[in-house]
Each structure stands twice: as C-alpha cells, then as structure tokens.
Amino acid sequence: MESTKVLDAKGLACPMPIVKTKKSIQELNSGEVLEVHATDKGAKSDIAAWVKSGGHELLQDTEEDGVLKFWIKKA
C-alpha cells in the first residue's frame, strides 16, 4: 500500500506508539497516509481506538514477523 510517511515505533512500549503516531499525523496533509510499524501488542487496539476518535481512517492493519503495521489516512 502506498504511504506518504513511515513511522518506526518498533520496540516502544505503550503509550509511545500512539504519542509518535499523533505527532507524525499532524505533519501530514488531509488525505495522506501514515504507515506505522509497532511491536507493542497493545498498539493494535490503541491505534484503532485513536484513529476512530480522531476521525481518521484505518485503511489496513497487518502483522508480519511480530511487527504490527497500520496504514492510517488522515482526516
């Protein structure tokens, strides 16, 4: 999937993946896609909830070799 920016949040514990995701998405324009990589299992529910509360769109989420990947379209 095409992304505007990739955020590496691997190895970070909650709440840092969300903190960094929030900061990174502020740097994007509406409609652009942020790709987030995280290893904290709690990130799956945290990011999904944060995306919904912020009005953004979670386009896709996958897991490869213990790395959670999220594609978030900025509102």
Secondary structure in CASP SS format (residue, H / E / C, confidence):
PFRMAT SS
TARGET T0000
AUTHOR 0000-0000-0000
METHOD secondary structure of the structure
MODEL  1
M C 1.00
E C 1.00
S C 1.00
T C 1.00
K E 1.00
V E 1.00
L E 1.00
D E 1.00
A E 1.00
K C 1.00
G C 1.00
L C 1.00
A C 1.00
C C 1.00
P C 1.00
M H 1.00
P H 1.00
I H 1.00
V H 1.00
K H 1.00
T H 1.00
K H 1.00
K H 1.00
S H 1.00
I H 1.00
Q H 1.00
E C 1.00
L C 1.00
N C 1.00
S C 1.00
G C 1.00
E C 1.00
V E 1.00
L E 1.00
E E 1.00
V E 1.00
H E 1.00
A E 1.00
T C 1.00
D C 1.00
K C 1.00
G C 1.00
A H 1.00
K H 1.00
S H 1.00
D H 1.00
I H 1.00
A H 1.00
A H 1.00
W H 1.00
V H 1.00
K H 1.00
S H 1.00
G H 1.00
G C 1.00
H C 1.00
E E 1.00
L E 1.00
L E 1.00
Q E 1.00
D E 1.00
T E 1.00
E E 1.00
E E 1.00
D C 1.00
G C 1.00
V E 1.00
L E 1.00
K E 1.00
F E 1.00
W E 1.00
I E 1.00
K E 1.00
K C 1.00
A C 1.00
END
